[in-house]
Amino acid sequence: MNAALPFFLDHIWLIPMFPLAGAALMFFIGRRLPNPAVNVICVGSIAISFIFALGGFFQLLGLPEGQRVAEKILFEWIPAGTYHTTSGAVARFVADWGFLLDPLSAVMILVVTGVGLLIHIYSTGYMAHEGGYYRFFGYLNLFMFAMLMLVLANNLLLLFVGWEGVGTCSYLLIGFWFKKKSASDAGKKAFIVNRIGDAGFLLGIFLTSALLGTIRFTQLGPALAAGHFVVGTALITAIALLFFWGATGKSAQIPLYVWLPDAMEGPTPVSALIHAATMVTAGVYMVTRTNAIFELSPLAMGVVAMTGAVTAIFAASIAVVQTDIKKVLAYSTVSQLGYMFLACGVGAFTAGIFHLMTHAFFKGLLFLAAGSVIHAMSGEQDMRKMGALAKKIPVTYWTMLIATLAIAGIFPFAGFVSKDLILGKAYEKDLTLWIVGYFTAGMTAFYMFRLIFMTFHGESRVDHEVEHHIHESPRSMLVPLVILAGLSIAGGWISWPEILGGSSHFVHFLSSVVAEPHEARVEAAKGVSSRMGEIYLMLLSESLVVAGILFAWYIYIKRRDLPNKIASSVSGLYNLLLHKYYVDEIYDAAFVNRAKELGTSLGSFDAKIIDGLGVNGAGWLTRVISRISMWWDTWIVDGSVRLGSWIVYFASMPVRMIQNGELQEYMLVIVFGLVGFLGYTLYLLQHQMR
């Protein structure tokens, strides 16, 4: 830890405190404030956090390369004594309330506060006429506090506090429209599914502490080195798998992805902030933060890569047939998160974080643009009831088109750089993983341009009543769209491929936190490091992406009769995709309904045993005992009380003589008592001196 830190680095702990203060004000006095005052407090708190994040980033960048670590420990949070680790060492468990800013957390706080600020500004327009305005912004600010705590925590346990905090805020924000049953159900579903993943993460934290004797991030690497753990150690593998278990819940991977599509029932800014740009990437961040552990477990790395690849193509196949504009984006998010885990699983952690950053730009923009479409369409989300909107809401159209080009991976947008970086690393590691990622890229281009063509082009399918109300969104919603569109174009420049004249600044910046020892070895084995090989892979992926776009144009613009014909010809596959592989139905049958049946079967036991013997039996026994106690009270207790009162009366006569209400006599008694006490004290002192 640096001895003397510059101002912003020394005050990184304030970054999450500003939104916490905003949330507290909303919960205590927000009801009494007008909307403009709520905007000043809540948007202003995020703006200040963003300024501090920028200051911290540039001051960190100004430090020497080997010293870009700033740790601020406020106090010892949980000191729990000493214990023996599984390796036989004696360790003292301490969880600090401490904050860590290094290149990895610096990237994360810029993404969280930067994108979060834009979404807060957007929300002032989108939620302007909603009830509970102050409550919504209070929840948003509280979420920002939890997310910033998560990425700035200097140890696993404090990270878990933020981890649980974003889960709680997600529940509150998804169910913000609590009178809407589907929204409240979606909030509960997200909360329960995430608890399943969180159980694994918590077990991983306990096992890490027991094995390594520390949970502080800066000490994990030295502890692993001191323990001389070999690659493939069983306990290390167990920790890595438990961590990834937690990540599958928070970052919506198979089998715990089912909460994220339903979370679209919440307000659109919630989808953009929590379920595209920040919270769902927490699992990717956590895996990257603990990369030293994962690097020692090839099995865990393989599980991460395979799960990510399968989730990516699985979710993309579902997105192909969805008709709700937000559901398409939801399954796209699940798919892109799979891409990030694919990168982590092949050892390309920096590629995964880079895609996390670019994805925050273009997916945040896609959700906000979708919200602008929904705003223009008076709440309509079905793409089958849209069409020909490009000229009616041009700013929304062009910004959404830029984001679509970026997520499709079209040169030179941000998604092109991050997607090809992942595919290149996957090719070096495993050909099968590359094939899955390659075809997922083509499917992404297809379903995203399907969305563009169905929403903005072709013939208008808008209801007559809605047609007259279509209008562009207010400036407070459009300005964030334009800024995110710029980032979706230029966001990839910081890690532009060297083959195209760029340099790996991003990879170099993260190198002190994220080591990728596989890279040189894999390139030597696969022989893909040649310039022609890189260009070939880029051209191959771009050709499939362009083919996906052209196919979407052909069947949704040129031959609009083809989608229904194709669906009819492969009705079985179409219905399977439309019903999302019946995963929700399977989960209901296997878990939800079984839990209900268990509750029903326990009903008779509850009525006969719990109520009969427990509650009713206890009541009968109480009545019997009360009758016995009444007789006892009347004859024994009351008689004893009367006898006792006479005894007390006669025994208290000397006291009553002293306690007569005369102050002079009270003072006389006190004086006599003091004299006696002092005399006794002098006697004792003389006795000791002898």
Secondary structure, DSSP 8 states (H G I E B T S, - for coil): --SS--HHHHTTTHHHHHHHHHHHHHHHHGGGS-HHHHHHHHHHHHHHHHHHHHHHHHHHHTS-GGG--EEEEEEEEEEEEEEE-TTS-EEEEEEEEEEEESHHHHHHHHHHHHHHHHHHHHHHHHTTT-TTHHHHHHHHHHHHHHHHHHHHBSBHHHHHHHHHHHHHHHHHHHTSSTTSHHHHHHHHHHHHHHHHHHHHHHHHHHHHHHHHS--BHHHHHHHHHHHT--TT-HHHHHHHHHHHHHHHHHTT-TTS-THHHHGGGS-HHHHHIIIIISGGGHHHHHHHHTHHHHTT-HHHHHHHHHHHHHHHHHHHHHHTT--BHHHHHHHHHHHHHHHHHHHHHTT-HHHHHHHHHHHHHHHHHHHHHHHHHHHHTTT--BGGG----TTTSHHHHHHHHHHHHHHHT-TTSHHHHHHHHHHHHHHHH-HHHHHHHHHHHHHHHHHHHHHHHHHHSSS----HHHHTT-----HHHHHHHHHHHHHHHHGGGGG--GGGT---HHHHHHTTT---THHHHHHHHHT--SHHHHHHHHHHHHHHHHHHHHHHHIIIII-TTHHHHHHHHTHHHHHHHHTGGGHHHHHIIIIIHHHHHHHHHHHHHIIIIIIIIIIIHHHHHHHHHHHHHHHHIIIIIHHHHHHHHHHHHHHTHHHHHH-SS-HHHHHHHHHHHHHHHHHHHHHHHHHHH-
